[in-house]
């Protein structure tokens, strides 16, 4: 797959597949991929397609110089809007992406703010370019951090660091995001897409059904209130499920035969 620059009339969200890897592309580069209502509707449509036919790995990325500058506020109505638009129109997007039953990777260059930050953090792994701009801009407009980012950030960096970003309006660079523990790796901007695609392809070549079992256990642990005994039980159940897959048999056989396994995701 190659970058697909936006042309007049092209879709605001693209869903592309290359073998076992899918790419969900935010495609409004002229607006730093800010999401307006048509783009939100298209994003939900892409999620529908992904849930019908899951890839073995998903890469979420943005076209142009920024990942996503957030919600397109050009048609916002101050003092009229309540939380309903967010609660009903946007929130399911983050929960559905976060719980998608395949490994997910976000590649962030430039701004990932508001909705964009929520989408990036809803993915399992986050790789960033040096130009990444990650934080909460809402102090400047008297609004509240949303898009699930309180949850996602607290899970990754804890409450005090999260509130530091909220209170100061500070934006982290790509290197700082890795240093803080928000992102997994930083790359030069012109190498980011290649590195992200390589990571997604490497994951997709692995025992992805087992990966998803681990993903679901990690989500339970991150949500809190899960005891060690409950985690041990969940791991045992997951191991039993994995043992019934083709990939488990292939992995054990390859280990015994001292060769590299060929996994299928089943």
VENFENQUI-V363317 format. One record per residue. N is the residue number from 0. RES is the residue in one letter. SS is DSSP state (2 for helix, 1 for strand, 0 for the rest). PHI is phi in whole degrees, -180 to 180 (NA if undefined). NEAR is the number of other C-alpha atoms within 12 Angstrom. Layout:
# VENFENQUI-V363317
n:res:ss:phi:near
N:RES:SS:PHI:NEAR
N:RES:SS:PHI:NEAR
This chain:
# VENFENQUI-V363317
n:res:ss:phi:near
0:X:0:NA:20
1:X:0:-121:13
2:X:0:-58:21
3:X:0:-122:24
4:X:0:-58:23
5:X:0:-70:23
6:X:0:-120:13
7:X:0:-52:11
8:X:0:89:10
9:X:0:-77:17
10:X:0:-71:26
11:X:0:-72:37
12:X:1:-130:37
13:X:1:-115:35
14:X:1:-122:32
15:X:1:-119:25
16:X:1:-126:26
17:X:1:-138:20
18:X:0:65:18
19:X:0:-86:28
20:X:1:-110:36
21:X:1:-113:35
22:X:1:-122:41
23:X:1:-104:43
24:X:1:-114:41
25:X:1:-79:50
26:X:0:-127:40
27:X:0:-127:38
28:X:2:-61:32
29:X:2:-69:23
30:X:2:-116:27
31:X:0:51:31
32:X:0:62:42
33:X:0:-61:36
34:X:1:-95:39
35:X:0:-97:29
36:X:2:-60:22
37:X:2:-61:21
38:X:2:-69:31
39:X:2:-62:36
40:X:2:-61:20
41:X:2:-68:26
42:X:2:-64:34
43:X:2:-63:29
44:X:2:-62:22
45:X:2:-66:33
46:X:2:-62:34
47:X:2:-58:20
48:X:2:-65:21
49:X:2:-65:31
50:X:2:-68:20
51:X:2:-73:12
52:X:0:-142:19
53:X:0:-71:28
54:X:0:-78:37
55:X:0:-85:38
56:X:1:-159:43
57:X:1:-124:47
58:X:1:-109:49
59:X:1:-107:47
60:X:1:-147:50
61:X:1:-123:47
62:X:0:-80:36
63:X:0:85:29
64:X:0:-88:30
65:X:0:-136:36
66:X:0:-70:48
67:X:1:-169:45
68:X:0:-81:40
69:X:0:114:40
70:X:1:-77:35
71:X:0:-73:25
72:X:2:-93:18
73:X:2:-64:13
74:X:2:-114:12
75:X:0:-69:14
76:X:0:-121:11
77:X:0:-58:12
78:X:0:71:9
79:X:0:-103:10
80:X:0:-68:14
81:X:0:-117:14
82:X:0:-81:16
83:X:2:-65:11
84:X:2:-61:18
85:X:2:-74:23
86:X:2:-60:17
87:X:2:-96:15
88:X:2:-91:24
89:X:2:-118:32
90:X:2:-56:25
91:X:2:-60:27
92:X:2:-62:34
93:X:2:-74:34
94:X:2:-68:26
95:X:2:-69:26
96:X:2:-67:36
97:X:2:-65:36
98:X:0:-103:26
99:X:0:-55:34
100:X:0:-85:32
101:X:0:-157:39
102:X:1:-64:43
103:X:1:-129:44
104:X:1:-131:43
105:X:1:-107:48
106:X:1:-115:55
107:X:1:-117:57
108:X:0:-117:46
109:X:0:65:38
110:X:1:-75:40
111:X:1:-132:48
112:X:1:-128:42
113:X:0:58:40
114:X:2:-56:43
115:X:2:-63:47
116:X:2:-65:48
117:X:2:-60:41
118:X:2:-65:51
119:X:2:-64:49
120:X:2:-76:45
121:X:2:-72:39
122:X:0:-83:42
123:X:0:-65:39
124:X:1:-124:35
125:X:1:-133:44
126:X:1:-114:48
127:X:1:-130:48
128:X:1:-88:41
129:X:0:-60:30
130:X:0:-83:30
131:X:0:-54:41
132:X:1:-133:37
133:X:1:-121:48
134:X:1:168:43
135:X:0:-115:39
136:X:0:-86:31
137:X:2:-73:23
138:X:2:-60:20
139:X:2:-76:14
140:X:0:-124:12
141:X:0:70:14
142:X:0:-112:19
143:X:0:-114:23
144:X:0:-53:32
145:X:0:-136:31
146:X:0:64:37
147:X:0:79:33
148:X:2:-70:39
149:X:2:-59:29
150:X:2:-67:27
151:X:2:-63:34
152:X:2:-69:35
153:X:2:-59:25
154:X:2:-65:26
155:X:2:-94:29
156:X:2:-128:25
157:X:2:87:20
158:X:2:-69:18
159:X:2:-70:17
160:X:2:-65:25
161:X:2:-60:30
162:X:2:-68:23
163:X:2:-61:22
164:X:2:-65:31
165:X:2:-67:30
166:X:2:-71:22
167:X:2:-93:18
168:X:0:68:26
169:X:0:-69:23
170:X:1:-107:29
171:X:1:-92:34
172:X:0:-76:31
173:X:2:-59:35
174:X:2:-64:27
175:X:2:-67:24
176:X:2:-62:37
177:X:2:-70:26
178:X:2:-60:17
179:X:2:-76:26
180:X:0:95:26
181:X:0:-83:41
182:X:0:-112:40
183:X:0:-88:30
184:X:1:-158:31
185:X:1:-121:33
186:X:1:-136:28
187:X:0:-55:24
188:X:2:-54:27
189:X:2:-76:20
190:X:2:-110:21
191:X:2:-62:31
192:X:2:-62:34
193:X:2:-62:23
194:X:2:-67:27
195:X:2:-66:37
196:X:2:-65:32
197:X:2:-64:22
198:X:2:-63:28
199:X:2:-62:38
200:X:2:-67:29
201:X:2:-64:22
202:X:2:-63:32
203:X:2:-63:35
204:X:0:-83:27
205:X:0:-92:30
206:X:0:-78:32
207:X:2:-67:36
208:X:2:-66:34
209:X:2:-69:35
210:X:2:-59:31
211:X:2:-66:33
212:X:2:-60:30
213:X:2:-66:27
214:X:2:-56:27
215:X:2:-71:26
216:X:2:-67:28
217:X:2:-62:21
218:X:2:-62:28
219:X:2:-63:21
220:X:2:-65:21
221:X:2:-64:21
222:X:2:-70:16
223:X:0:89:16
224:X:0:76:12
225:X:0:-107:17
226:X:0:-80:15
227:X:2:-59:14
228:X:2:-61:12
229:X:2:-68:16
230:X:2:-66:22
231:X:2:-60:15
232:X:2:-66:15
233:X:2:-65:24
234:X:2:-66:24
235:X:2:-64:17
236:X:2:-64:19
237:X:2:-66:24
238:X:2:-63:21
239:X:2:-64:15
240:X:2:-66:21
241:X:2:-64:27
242:X:2:-65:22
243:X:0:-93:16
244:X:0:-94:23
245:X:2:-61:22
246:X:2:-63:27
247:X:2:-64:29
248:X:2:-61:21
249:X:2:-65:26
250:X:2:-64:26
251:X:2:-65:21
252:X:2:-63:17
253:X:2:-64:16
254:X:2:-61:15
255:X:2:-67:12
256:X:2:-91:11
257:X:0:55:11
258:X:0:-134:12
259:X:0:-78:15
260:X:0:-75:22
261:X:0:-117:22
262:X:0:-92:28
263:X:0:-118:24
264:X:0:87:33
265:X:0:-128:26
